[in-house]
Amino acid sequence: MILNRYGSLDKAIKNARKIHNNHGNELPSKCESCTTVYKFFDEIDKRLEELDIILDYNKL
């Protein structure tokens, strides 16, 4: 994966969050170099944690 060769997913998410927060209440589409893709990964992480909990209950 190219991202892993030049950086990391964690670093990319942190950078995206930082840039978005620096723009305040402006729409991401109106900001230079701003994206909210980190929200997608936050949601995926949350869902994976929920799934892990469900799978652990199934082991009982």
PDBQT receptor file of N, H, CA, C and O in Angstrom, charges set to zero:
ATOM      1  N   MET A   1       0.836  -1.167   0.000  1.00  0.00    +0.000 N 
ATOM      2  CA  MET A   1       0.000   0.000   0.000  1.00  0.00    +0.000 C 
ATOM      3  C   MET A   1       0.892   1.245   0.000  1.00  0.00    +0.000 C 
ATOM      4  O   MET A   1       1.826   1.342   0.796  1.00  0.00    +0.000 OA
ATOM      5  N   ILE A   2       0.611   2.171  -0.869  1.00  0.00    +0.000 N 
ATOM      6  H   ILE A   2      -0.148   2.092  -1.516  1.00  0.00    +0.000 HD
ATOM      7  CA  ILE A   2       1.438   3.362  -1.022  1.00  0.00    +0.000 C 
ATOM      8  C   ILE A   2       1.458   4.179   0.261  1.00  0.00    +0.000 C 
ATOM      9  O   ILE A   2       2.508   4.694   0.643  1.00  0.00    +0.000 OA
ATOM     10  N   LEU A   3       0.320   4.307   0.930  1.00  0.00    +0.000 N 
ATOM     11  H   LEU A   3      -0.533   3.888   0.619  1.00  0.00    +0.000 HD
ATOM     12  CA  LEU A   3       0.259   5.093   2.162  1.00  0.00    +0.000 C 
ATOM     13  C   LEU A   3       1.245   4.573   3.190  1.00  0.00    +0.000 C 
ATOM     14  O   LEU A   3       1.915   5.360   3.858  1.00  0.00    +0.000 OA
ATOM     15  N   ASN A   4       1.342   3.273   3.326  1.00  0.00    +0.000 N 
ATOM     16  H   ASN A   4       0.797   2.634   2.783  1.00  0.00    +0.000 HD
ATOM     17  CA  ASN A   4       2.261   2.693   4.303  1.00  0.00    +0.000 C 
ATOM     18  C   ASN A   4       3.721   2.906   3.916  1.00  0.00    +0.000 C 
ATOM     19  O   ASN A   4       4.592   2.946   4.786  1.00  0.00    +0.000 OA
ATOM     20  N   ARG A   5       3.995   3.043   2.625  1.00  0.00    +0.000 N 
ATOM     21  H   ARG A   5       3.288   3.010   1.919  1.00  0.00    +0.000 HD
ATOM     22  CA  ARG A   5       5.361   3.260   2.170  1.00  0.00    +0.000 C 
ATOM     23  C   ARG A   5       5.843   4.668   2.519  1.00  0.00    +0.000 C 
ATOM     24  O   ARG A   5       7.023   4.860   2.815  1.00  0.00    +0.000 OA
ATOM     25  N   TYR A   6       4.951   5.642   2.488  1.00  0.00    +0.000 N 
ATOM     26  H   TYR A   6       3.993   5.486   2.247  1.00  0.00    +0.000 HD
ATOM     27  CA  TYR A   6       5.334   7.037   2.696  1.00  0.00    +0.000 C 
ATOM     28  C   TYR A   6       4.857   7.627   4.022  1.00  0.00    +0.000 C 
ATOM     29  O   TYR A   6       5.173   8.778   4.326  1.00  0.00    +0.000 OA
ATOM     30  N   GLY A   7       4.128   6.891   4.792  1.00  0.00    +0.000 N 
ATOM     31  H   GLY A   7       3.871   5.957   4.545  1.00  0.00    +0.000 HD
ATOM     32  CA  GLY A   7       3.588   7.393   6.052  1.00  0.00    +0.000 C 
ATOM     33  C   GLY A   7       2.781   6.303   6.722  1.00  0.00    +0.000 C 
ATOM     34  O   GLY A   7       3.134   5.126   6.654  1.00  0.00    +0.000 OA
ATOM     35  N   SER A   8       1.707   6.692   7.363  1.00  0.00    +0.000 N 
ATOM     36  H   SER A   8       1.421   7.648   7.418  1.00  0.00    +0.000 HD
ATOM     37  CA  SER A   8       0.845   5.696   7.992  1.00  0.00    +0.000 C 
ATOM     38  C   SER A   8      -0.588   6.198   7.974  1.00  0.00    +0.000 C 
ATOM     39  O   SER A   8      -0.834   7.398   7.850  1.00  0.00    +0.000 OA
ATOM     40  N   LEU A   9      -1.515   5.290   8.096  1.00  0.00    +0.000 N 
ATOM     41  H   LEU A   9      -1.315   4.315   8.196  1.00  0.00    +0.000 HD
ATOM     42  CA  LEU A   9      -2.922   5.646   8.137  1.00  0.00    +0.000 C 
ATOM     43  C   LEU A   9      -3.203   6.505   9.366  1.00  0.00    +0.000 C 
ATOM     44  O   LEU A   9      -3.937   7.489   9.278  1.00  0.00    +0.000 OA
ATOM     45  N   ASP A  10      -2.632   6.144  10.503  1.00  0.00    +0.000 N 
ATOM     46  H   ASP A  10      -2.036   5.345  10.575  1.00  0.00    +0.000 HD
ATOM     47  CA  ASP A  10      -2.833   6.932  11.728  1.00  0.00    +0.000 C 
ATOM     48  C   ASP A  10      -2.366   8.378  11.545  1.00  0.00    +0.000 C 
ATOM     49  O   ASP A  10      -3.046   9.315  11.965  1.00  0.00    +0.000 OA
ATOM     50  N   LYS A  11      -1.219   8.547  10.926  1.00  0.00    +0.000 N 
ATOM     51  H   LYS A  11      -0.667   7.786  10.585  1.00  0.00    +0.000 HD
ATOM     52  CA  LYS A  11      -0.689   9.891  10.705  1.00  0.00    +0.000 C 
ATOM     53  C   LYS A  11      -1.592  10.674   9.745  1.00  0.00    +0.000 C 
ATOM     54  O   LYS A  11      -1.831  11.864   9.951  1.00  0.00    +0.000 OA
ATOM     55  N   ALA A  12      -2.083  10.020   8.714  1.00  0.00    +0.000 N 
ATOM     56  H   ALA A  12      -1.889   9.053   8.547  1.00  0.00    +0.000 HD
ATOM     57  CA  ALA A  12      -2.965  10.679   7.752  1.00  0.00    +0.000 C 
ATOM     58  C   ALA A  12      -4.265  11.122   8.419  1.00  0.00    +0.000 C 
ATOM     59  O   ALA A  12      -4.756  12.219   8.155  1.00  0.00    +0.000 OA
ATOM     60  N   ILE A  13      -4.822  10.275   9.280  1.00  0.00    +0.000 N 
ATOM     61  H   ILE A  13      -4.423   9.383   9.494  1.00  0.00    +0.000 HD
ATOM     62  CA  ILE A  13      -6.056  10.620   9.988  1.00  0.00    +0.000 C 
ATOM     63  C   ILE A  13      -5.813  11.797  10.930  1.00  0.00    +0.000 C 
ATOM     64  O   ILE A  13      -6.618  12.726  10.980  1.00  0.00    +0.000 OA
ATOM     65  N   LYS A  14      -4.716  11.764  11.672  1.00  0.00    +0.000 N 
ATOM     66  H   LYS A  14      -4.062  11.009  11.631  1.00  0.00    +0.000 HD
ATOM     67  CA  LYS A  14      -4.394  12.863  12.587  1.00  0.00    +0.000 C 
ATOM     68  C   LYS A  14      -4.206  14.168  11.824  1.00  0.00    +0.000 C 
ATOM     69  O   LYS A  14      -4.686  15.215  12.259  1.00  0.00    +0.000 OA
ATOM     70  N   ASN A  15      -3.511  14.115  10.691  1.00  0.00    +0.000 N 
ATOM     71  H   ASN A  15      -3.121  13.264  10.338  1.00  0.00    +0.000 HD
ATOM     72  CA  ASN A  15      -3.299  15.321   9.892  1.00  0.00    +0.000 C 
ATOM     73  C   ASN A  15      -4.613  15.872   9.343  1.00  0.00    +0.000 C 
ATOM     74  O   ASN A  15      -4.834  17.083   9.367  1.00  0.00    +0.000 OA
ATOM     75  N   ALA A  16      -5.486  14.995   8.851  1.00  0.00    +0.000 N 
ATOM     76  H   ALA A  16      -5.307  14.011   8.832  1.00  0.00    +0.000 HD
ATOM     77  CA  ALA A  16      -6.778  15.424   8.313  1.00  0.00    +0.000 C 
ATOM     78  C   ALA A  16      -7.619  16.075   9.405  1.00  0.00    +0.000 C 
ATOM     79  O   ALA A  16      -8.241  17.111   9.173  1.00  0.00    +0.000 OA
ATOM     80  N   ARG A  17      -7.643  15.478  10.587  1.00  0.00    +0.000 N 
ATOM     81  H   ARG A  17      -7.138  14.636  10.775  1.00  0.00    +0.000 HD
ATOM     82  CA  ARG A  17      -8.402  16.026  11.714  1.00  0.00    +0.000 C 
ATOM     83  C   ARG A  17      -7.846  17.405  12.111  1.00  0.00    +0.000 C 
ATOM     84  O   ARG A  17      -8.609  18.339  12.359  1.00  0.00    +0.000 OA
ATOM     85  N   LYS A  18      -6.523  17.518  12.167  1.00  0.00    +0.000 N 
ATOM     86  H   LYS A  18      -5.904  16.759  11.965  1.00  0.00    +0.000 HD
ATOM     87  CA  LYS A  18      -5.873  18.775  12.558  1.00  0.00    +0.000 C 
ATOM     88  C   LYS A  18      -6.191  19.889  11.554  1.00  0.00    +0.000 C 
ATOM     89  O   LYS A  18      -6.550  20.998  11.949  1.00  0.00    +0.000 OA
ATOM     90  N   ILE A  19      -6.060  19.594  10.273  1.00  0.00    +0.000 N 
ATOM     91  H   ILE A  19      -5.768  18.693   9.952  1.00  0.00    +0.000 HD
ATOM     92  CA  ILE A  19      -6.341  20.589   9.234  1.00  0.00    +0.000 C 
ATOM     93  C   ILE A  19      -7.799  21.016   9.291  1.00  0.00    +0.000 C 
ATOM     94  O   ILE A  19      -8.098  22.207   9.205  1.00  0.00    +0.000 OA
ATOM     95  N   HIS A  20      -8.707  20.060   9.434  1.00  0.00    +0.000 N 
ATOM     96  H   HIS A  20      -8.464  19.093   9.504  1.00  0.00    +0.000 HD
ATOM     97  CA  HIS A  20     -10.135  20.370   9.502  1.00  0.00    +0.000 C 
ATOM     98  C   HIS A  20     -10.434  21.239  10.717  1.00  0.00    +0.000 C 
ATOM     99  O   HIS A  20     -11.178  22.214  10.609  1.00  0.00    +0.000 OA
ATOM    100  N   ASN A  21      -9.874  20.906  11.853  1.00  0.00    +0.000 N 
ATOM    101  H   ASN A  21      -9.269  20.114  11.940  1.00  0.00    +0.000 HD
ATOM    102  CA  ASN A  21     -10.096  21.689  13.073  1.00  0.00    +0.000 C 
ATOM    103  C   ASN A  21      -9.536  23.101  12.950  1.00  0.00    +0.000 C 
ATOM    104  O   ASN A  21     -10.104  24.036  13.515  1.00  0.00    +0.000 OA
ATOM    105  N   ASN A  22      -8.440  23.273  12.229  1.00  0.00    +0.000 N 
ATOM    106  H   ASN A  22      -7.978  22.514  11.771  1.00  0.00    +0.000 HD
ATOM    107  CA  ASN A  22      -7.847  24.600  12.035  1.00  0.00    +0.000 C 
ATOM    108  C   ASN A  22      -8.736  25.529  11.210  1.00  0.00    +0.000 C 
ATOM    109  O   ASN A  22      -8.599  26.750  11.283  1.00  0.00    +0.000 OA
ATOM    110  N   HIS A  23      -9.643  24.951  10.431  1.00  0.00    +0.000 N 
ATOM    111  H   HIS A  23      -9.755  23.959  10.372  1.00  0.00    +0.000 HD
ATOM    112  CA  HIS A  23     -10.524  25.754   9.584  1.00  0.00    +0.000 C 
ATOM    113  C   HIS A  23     -11.808  26.153  10.297  1.00  0.00    +0.000 C 
ATOM    114  O   HIS A  23     -12.636  26.856   9.717  1.00  0.00    +0.000 OA
ATOM    115  N   GLY A  24     -11.992  25.727  11.530  1.00  0.00    +0.000 N 
ATOM    116  H   GLY A  24     -11.319  25.156  12.001  1.00  0.00    +0.000 HD
ATOM    117  CA  GLY A  24     -13.170  26.124  12.294  1.00  0.00    +0.000 C 
ATOM    118  C   GLY A  24     -14.457  25.612  11.692  1.00  0.00    +0.000 C 
ATOM    119  O   GLY A  24     -14.575  24.426  11.386  1.00  0.00    +0.000 OA
ATOM    120  N   ASN A  25     -15.423  26.497  11.520  1.00  0.00    +0.000 N 
ATOM    121  H   ASN A  25     -15.327  27.460  11.769  1.00  0.00    +0.000 HD
ATOM    122  CA  ASN A  25     -16.754  26.108  11.044  1.00  0.00    +0.000 C 
ATOM    123  C   ASN A  25     -16.921  26.178   9.530  1.00  0.00    +0.000 C 
ATOM    124  O   ASN A  25     -18.025  25.998   9.017  1.00  0.00    +0.000 OA
ATOM    125  N   GLU A  26     -15.840  26.437   8.820  1.00  0.00    +0.000 N 
ATOM    126  H   GLU A  26     -14.942  26.583   9.237  1.00  0.00    +0.000 HD
ATOM    127  CA  GLU A  26     -15.923  26.495   7.359  1.00  0.00    +0.000 C 
ATOM    128  C   GLU A  26     -16.232  25.112   6.793  1.00  0.00    +0.000 C 
ATOM    129  O   GLU A  26     -15.833  24.097   7.364  1.00  0.00    +0.000 OA
ATOM    130  N   LEU A  27     -16.932  25.080   5.688  1.00  0.00    +0.000 N 
ATOM    131  H   LEU A  27     -17.256  25.905   5.225  1.00  0.00    +0.000 HD
ATOM    132  CA  LEU A  27     -17.196  23.819   5.009  1.00  0.00    +0.000 C 
ATOM    133  C   LEU A  27     -15.888  23.258   4.462  1.00  0.00    +0.000 C 
ATOM    134  O   LEU A  27     -15.082  24.008   3.912  1.00  0.00    +0.000 OA
ATOM    135  N   PRO A  28     -15.663  21.946   4.604  1.00  0.00    +0.000 N 
ATOM    136  CA  PRO A  28     -14.431  21.353   4.067  1.00  0.00    +0.000 C 
ATOM    137  C   PRO A  28     -14.243  21.632   2.576  1.00  0.00    +0.000 C 
ATOM    138  O   PRO A  28     -13.116  21.796   2.109  1.00  0.00    +0.000 OA
ATOM    139  N   SER A  29     -15.352  21.685   1.831  1.00  0.00    +0.000 N 
ATOM    140  H   SER A  29     -16.267  21.551   2.211  1.00  0.00    +0.000 HD
ATOM    141  CA  SER A  29     -15.252  21.934   0.393  1.00  0.00    +0.000 C 
ATOM    142  C   SER A  29     -14.764  23.349   0.079  1.00  0.00    +0.000 C 
ATOM    143  O   SER A  29     -14.312  23.606  -1.036  1.00  0.00    +0.000 OA
ATOM    144  N   LYS A  30     -14.848  24.270   1.043  1.00  0.00    +0.000 N 
ATOM    145  H   LYS A  30     -15.216  24.060   1.949  1.00  0.00    +0.000 HD
ATOM    146  CA  LYS A  30     -14.396  25.643   0.855  1.00  0.00    +0.000 C 
ATOM    147  C   LYS A  30     -12.969  25.858   1.377  1.00  0.00    +0.000 C 
ATOM    148  O   LYS A  30     -12.411  26.945   1.228  1.00  0.00    +0.000 OA
ATOM    149  N   CYS A  31     -12.387  24.834   1.982  1.00  0.00    +0.000 N 
ATOM    150  H   CYS A  31     -12.840  23.950   2.103  1.00  0.00    +0.000 HD
ATOM    151  CA  CYS A  31     -11.066  24.955   2.598  1.00  0.00    +0.000 C 
ATOM    152  C   CYS A  31     -10.016  24.278   1.736  1.00  0.00    +0.000 C 
ATOM    153  O   CYS A  31     -10.252  23.209   1.172  1.00  0.00    +0.000 OA
ATOM    154  N   GLU A  32      -8.864  24.906   1.641  1.00  0.00    +0.000 N 
ATOM    155  H   GLU A  32      -8.673  25.774   2.099  1.00  0.00    +0.000 HD
ATOM    156  CA  GLU A  32      -7.761  24.312   0.893  1.00  0.00    +0.000 C 
ATOM    157  C   GLU A  32      -7.174  23.149   1.687  1.00  0.00    +0.000 C 
ATOM    158  O   GLU A  32      -6.948  23.269   2.891  1.00  0.00    +0.000 OA
ATOM    159  N   SER A  33      -6.930  22.045   1.029  1.00  0.00    +0.000 N 
ATOM    160  H   SER A  33      -7.114  21.948   0.050  1.00  0.00    +0.000 HD
ATOM    161  CA  SER A  33      -6.305  20.862   1.626  1.00  0.00    +0.000 C 
ATOM    162  C   SER A  33      -7.073  20.328   2.832  1.00  0.00    +0.000 C 
ATOM    163  O   SER A  33      -6.463  19.868   3.797  1.00  0.00    +0.000 OA
ATOM    164  N   CYS A  34      -8.384  20.384   2.789  1.00  0.00    +0.000 N 
ATOM    165  H   CYS A  34      -8.880  20.758   2.005  1.00  0.00    +0.000 HD
ATOM    166  CA  CYS A  34      -9.176  19.932   3.935  1.00  0.00    +0.000 C 
ATOM    167  C   CYS A  34     -10.112  18.809   3.508  1.00  0.00    +0.000 C 
ATOM    168  O   CYS A  34     -10.741  18.870   2.452  1.00  0.00    +0.000 OA
ATOM    169  N   THR A  35     -10.189  17.796   4.339  1.00  0.00    +0.000 N 
ATOM    170  H   THR A  35      -9.678  17.747   5.197  1.00  0.00    +0.000 HD
ATOM    171  CA  THR A  35     -11.069  16.668   4.097  1.00  0.00    +0.000 C 
ATOM    172  C   THR A  35     -11.582  16.154   5.433  1.00  0.00    +0.000 C 
ATOM    173  O   THR A  35     -10.959  16.376   6.472  1.00  0.00    +0.000 OA
ATOM    174  N   THR A  36     -12.687  15.484   5.404  1.00  0.00    +0.000 N 
ATOM    175  H   THR A  36     -13.192  15.303   4.561  1.00  0.00    +0.000 HD
ATOM    176  CA  THR A  36     -13.223  14.874   6.627  1.00  0.00    +0.000 C 
ATOM    177  C   THR A  36     -13.182  13.349   6.526  1.00  0.00    +0.000 C 
ATOM    178  O   THR A  36     -13.972  12.660   7.171  1.00  0.00    +0.000 OA
ATOM    179  N   VAL A  37     -12.277  12.835   5.730  1.00  0.00    +0.000 N 
ATOM    180  H   VAL A  37     -11.636  13.395   5.206  1.00  0.00    +0.000 HD
ATOM    181  CA  VAL A  37     -12.170  11.392   5.561  1.00  0.00    +0.000 C 
ATOM    182  C   VAL A  37     -11.862  10.693   6.891  1.00  0.00    +0.000 C 
ATOM    183  O   VAL A  37     -12.168   9.512   7.060  1.00  0.00    +0.000 OA
ATOM    184  N   TYR A  38     -11.258  11.424   7.829  1.00  0.00    +0.000 N 
ATOM    185  H   TYR A  38     -11.009  12.382   7.692  1.00  0.00    +0.000 HD
ATOM    186  CA  TYR A  38     -10.977  10.839   9.140  1.00  0.00    +0.000 C 
ATOM    187  C   TYR A  38     -12.260  10.401   9.844  1.00  0.00    +0.000 C 
ATOM    188  O   TYR A  38     -12.235   9.459  10.636  1.00  0.00    +0.000 OA
ATOM    189  N   LYS A  39     -13.386  11.072   9.565  1.00  0.00    +0.000 N 
ATOM    190  H   LYS A  39     -13.407  11.838   8.922  1.00  0.00    +0.000 HD
ATOM    191  CA  LYS A  39     -14.666  10.686  10.177  1.00  0.00    +0.000 C 
ATOM    192  C   LYS A  39     -15.076   9.291   9.717  1.00  0.00    +0.000 C 
ATOM    193  O   LYS A  39     -15.641   8.516  10.489  1.00  0.00    +0.000 OA
ATOM    194  N   PHE A  40     -14.790   8.978   8.466  1.00  0.00    +0.000 N 
ATOM    195  H   PHE A  40     -14.331   9.607   7.839  1.00  0.00    +0.000 HD
ATOM    196  CA  PHE A  40     -15.070   7.640   7.937  1.00  0.00    +0.000 C 
ATOM    197  C   PHE A  40     -14.292   6.589   8.720  1.00  0.00    +0.000 C 
ATOM    198  O   PHE A  40     -14.855   5.573   9.126  1.00  0.00    +0.000 OA
ATOM    199  N   PHE A  41     -13.009   6.828   8.931  1.00  0.00    +0.000 N 
ATOM    200  H   PHE A  41     -12.552   7.654   8.600  1.00  0.00    +0.000 HD
ATOM    201  CA  PHE A  41     -12.184   5.861   9.645  1.00  0.00    +0.000 C 
ATOM    202  C   PHE A  41     -12.566   5.770  11.120  1.00  0.00    +0.000 C 
ATOM    203  O   PHE A  41     -12.488   4.694  11.712  1.00  0.00    +0.000 OA
ATOM    204  N   ASP A  42     -12.979   6.887  11.716  1.00  0.00    +0.000 N 
ATOM    205  H   ASP A  42     -13.043   7.761  11.235  1.00  0.00    +0.000 HD
ATOM    206  CA  ASP A  42     -13.470   6.844  13.099  1.00  0.00    +0.000 C 
ATOM    207  C   ASP A  42     -14.696   5.936  13.196  1.00  0.00    +0.000 C 
ATOM    208  O   ASP A  42     -14.820   5.143  14.128  1.00  0.00    +0.000 OA
ATOM    209  N   GLU A  43     -15.590   6.062  12.232  1.00  0.00    +0.000 N 
ATOM    210  H   GLU A  43     -15.490   6.707  11.474  1.00  0.00    +0.000 HD
ATOM    211  CA  GLU A  43     -16.813   5.239  12.228  1.00  0.00    +0.000 C 
ATOM    212  C   GLU A  43     -16.473   3.767  12.003  1.00  0.00    +0.000 C 
ATOM    213  O   GLU A  43     -17.041   2.891  12.656  1.00  0.00    +0.000 OA
ATOM    214  N   ILE A  44     -15.559   3.496  11.091  1.00  0.00    +0.000 N 
ATOM    215  H   ILE A  44     -15.098   4.207  10.561  1.00  0.00    +0.000 HD
ATOM    216  CA  ILE A  44     -15.138   2.110  10.843  1.00  0.00    +0.000 C 
ATOM    217  C   ILE A  44     -14.535   1.502  12.105  1.00  0.00    +0.000 C 
ATOM    218  O   ILE A  44     -14.858   0.369  12.464  1.00  0.00    +0.000 OA
ATOM    219  N   ASP A  45     -13.662   2.246  12.777  1.00  0.00    +0.000 N 
ATOM    220  H   ASP A  45     -13.400   3.166  12.485  1.00  0.00    +0.000 HD
ATOM    221  CA  ASP A  45     -13.054   1.752  14.020  1.00  0.00    +0.000 C 
ATOM    222  C   ASP A  45     -14.117   1.446  15.069  1.00  0.00    +0.000 C 
ATOM    223  O   ASP A  45     -14.048   0.425  15.754  1.00  0.00    +0.000 OA
ATOM    224  N   LYS A  46     -15.094   2.333  15.191  1.00  0.00    +0.000 N 
ATOM    225  H   LYS A  46     -15.150   3.162  14.635  1.00  0.00    +0.000 HD
ATOM    226  CA  LYS A  46     -16.165   2.128  16.170  1.00  0.00    +0.000 C 
ATOM    227  C   LYS A  46     -16.957   0.862  15.839  1.00  0.00    +0.000 C 
ATOM    228  O   LYS A  46     -17.275   0.069  16.725  1.00  0.00    +0.000 OA
ATOM    229  N   ARG A  47     -17.269   0.685  14.569  1.00  0.00    +0.000 N 
ATOM    230  H   ARG A  47     -17.011   1.330  13.849  1.00  0.00    +0.000 HD
ATOM    231  CA  ARG A  47     -18.039  -0.500  14.151  1.00  0.00    +0.000 C 
ATOM    232  C   ARG A  47     -17.238  -1.781  14.370  1.00  0.00    +0.000 C 
ATOM    233  O   ARG A  47     -17.796  -2.798  14.781  1.00  0.00    +0.000 OA
ATOM    234  N   LEU A  48     -15.942  -1.735  14.100  1.00  0.00    +0.000 N 
ATOM    235  H   LEU A  48     -15.489  -0.909  13.766  1.00  0.00    +0.000 HD
ATOM    236  CA  LEU A  48     -15.107  -2.918  14.315  1.00  0.00    +0.000 C 
ATOM    237  C   LEU A  48     -15.035  -3.272  15.796  1.00  0.00    +0.000 C 
ATOM    238  O   LEU A  48     -15.040  -4.451  16.150  1.00  0.00    +0.000 OA
ATOM    239  N   GLU A  49     -14.969  -2.267  16.661  1.00  0.00    +0.000 N 
ATOM    240  H   GLU A  49     -14.965  -1.310  16.373  1.00  0.00    +0.000 HD
ATOM    241  CA  GLU A  49     -14.977  -2.531  18.106  1.00  0.00    +0.000 C 
ATOM    242  C   GLU A  49     -16.291  -3.169  18.521  1.00  0.00    +0.000 C 
ATOM    243  O   GLU A  49     -16.293  -4.106  19.320  1.00  0.00    +0.000 OA
ATOM    244  N   GLU A  50     -17.413  -2.680  17.994  1.00  0.00    +0.000 N 
ATOM    245  H   GLU A  50     -17.411  -1.919  17.346  1.00  0.00    +0.000 HD
ATOM    246  CA  GLU A  50     -18.717  -3.267  18.296  1.00  0.00    +0.000 C 
ATOM    247  C   GLU A  50     -18.784  -4.706  17.806  1.00  0.00    +0.000 C 
ATOM    248  O   GLU A  50     -19.304  -5.576  18.504  1.00  0.00    +0.000 OA
ATOM    249  N   LEU A  51     -18.269  -4.958  16.628  1.00  0.00    +0.000 N 
ATOM    250  H   LEU A  51     -17.847  -4.250  16.061  1.00  0.00    +0.000 HD
ATOM    251  CA  LEU A  51     -18.276  -6.296  16.074  1.00  0.00    +0.000 C 
ATOM    252  C   LEU A  51     -17.442  -7.241  16.917  1.00  0.00    +0.000 C 
ATOM    253  O   LEU A  51     -17.830  -8.389  17.133  1.00  0.00    +0.000 OA
ATOM    254  N   ASP A  52     -16.303  -6.771  17.395  1.00  0.00    +0.000 N 
ATOM    255  H   ASP A  52     -15.988  -5.838  17.219  1.00  0.00    +0.000 HD
ATOM    256  CA  ASP A  52     -15.435  -7.585  18.239  1.00  0.00    +0.000 C 
ATOM    257  C   ASP A  52     -16.167  -7.959  19.520  1.00  0.00    +0.000 C 
ATOM    258  O   ASP A  52     -16.049  -9.096  19.977  1.00  0.00    +0.000 OA
ATOM    259  N   ILE A  53     -16.909  -7.047  20.107  1.00  0.00    +0.000 N 
ATOM    260  H   ILE A  53     -17.005  -6.123  19.737  1.00  0.00    +0.000 HD
ATOM    261  CA  ILE A  53     -17.685  -7.324  21.308  1.00  0.00    +0.000 C 
ATOM    262  C   ILE A  53     -18.735  -8.383  21.025  1.00  0.00    +0.000 C 
ATOM    263  O   ILE A  53     -18.922  -9.306  21.818  1.00  0.00    +0.000 OA
ATOM    264  N   ILE A  54     -19.419  -8.252  19.900  1.00  0.00    +0.000 N 
ATOM    265  H   ILE A  54     -19.267  -7.502  19.256  1.00  0.00    +0.000 HD
ATOM    266  CA  ILE A  54     -20.429  -9.245  19.527  1.00  0.00    +0.000 C 
ATOM    267  C   ILE A  54     -19.803 -10.604  19.327  1.00  0.00    +0.000 C 
ATOM    268  O   ILE A  54     -20.351 -11.609  19.781  1.00  0.00    +0.000 OA
ATOM    269  N   LEU A  55     -18.660 -10.658  18.654  1.00  0.00    +0.000 N 
ATOM    270  H   LEU A  55     -18.214  -9.842  18.286  1.00  0.00    +0.000 HD
ATOM    271  CA  LEU A  55     -17.976 -11.937  18.425  1.00  0.00    +0.000 C 
ATOM    272  C   LEU A  55     -17.511 -12.558  19.737  1.00  0.00    +0.000 C 
ATOM    273  O   LEU A  55     -17.566 -13.778  19.892  1.00  0.00    +0.000 OA
ATOM    274  N   ASP A  56     -17.056 -11.744  20.681  1.00  0.00    +0.000 N 
ATOM    275  H   ASP A  56     -17.012 -10.753  20.556  1.00  0.00    +0.000 HD
ATOM    276  CA  ASP A  56     -16.631 -12.269  21.988  1.00  0.00    +0.000 C 
ATOM    277  C   ASP A  56     -17.805 -12.902  22.714  1.00  0.00    +0.000 C 
ATOM    278  O   ASP A  56     -17.639 -13.942  23.353  1.00  0.00    +0.000 OA
ATOM    279  N   TYR A  57     -18.986 -12.305  22.635  1.00  0.00    +0.000 N 
ATOM    280  H   TYR A  57     -19.121 -11.460  22.116  1.00  0.00    +0.000 HD
ATOM    281  CA  TYR A  57     -20.164 -12.879  23.269  1.00  0.00    +0.000 C 
ATOM    282  C   TYR A  57     -20.532 -14.213  22.641  1.00  0.00    +0.000 C 
ATOM    283  O   TYR A  57     -21.033 -15.105  23.326  1.00  0.00    +0.000 OA
ATOM    284  N   ASN A  58     -20.290 -14.357  21.356  1.00  0.00    +0.000 N 
ATOM    285  H   ASN A  58     -19.883 -13.633  20.799  1.00  0.00    +0.000 HD
ATOM    286  CA  ASN A  58     -20.619 -15.604  20.669  1.00  0.00    +0.000 C 
ATOM    287  C   ASN A  58     -19.686 -16.741  21.094  1.00  0.00    +0.000 C 
ATOM    288  O   ASN A  58     -20.025 -17.912  20.927  1.00  0.00    +0.000 OA
ATOM    289  N   LYS A  59     -18.517 -16.404  21.639  1.00  0.00    +0.000 N 
ATOM    290  H   LYS A  59     -18.242 -15.452  21.774  1.00  0.00    +0.000 HD
ATOM    291  CA  LYS A  59     -17.588 -17.439  22.087  1.00  0.00    +0.000 C 
ATOM    292  C   LYS A  59     -18.040 -18.085  23.390  1.00  0.00    +0.000 C 
ATOM    293  O   LYS A  59     -17.606 -19.190  23.717  1.00  0.00    +0.000 OA
ATOM    294  N   LEU A  60     -18.906 -17.406  24.135  1.00  0.00    +0.000 N 
ATOM    295  H   LEU A  60     -19.258 -16.509  23.870  1.00  0.00    +0.000 HD
ATOM    296  CA  LEU A  60     -19.340 -17.920  25.447  1.00  0.00    +0.000 C 
ATOM    297  C   LEU A  60     -20.231 -19.116  25.325  1.00  0.00    +0.000 C 
ATOM    298  O   LEU A  60     -20.677 -19.660  26.336  1.00  0.00    +0.000 OA
TER     299      LEU A  60
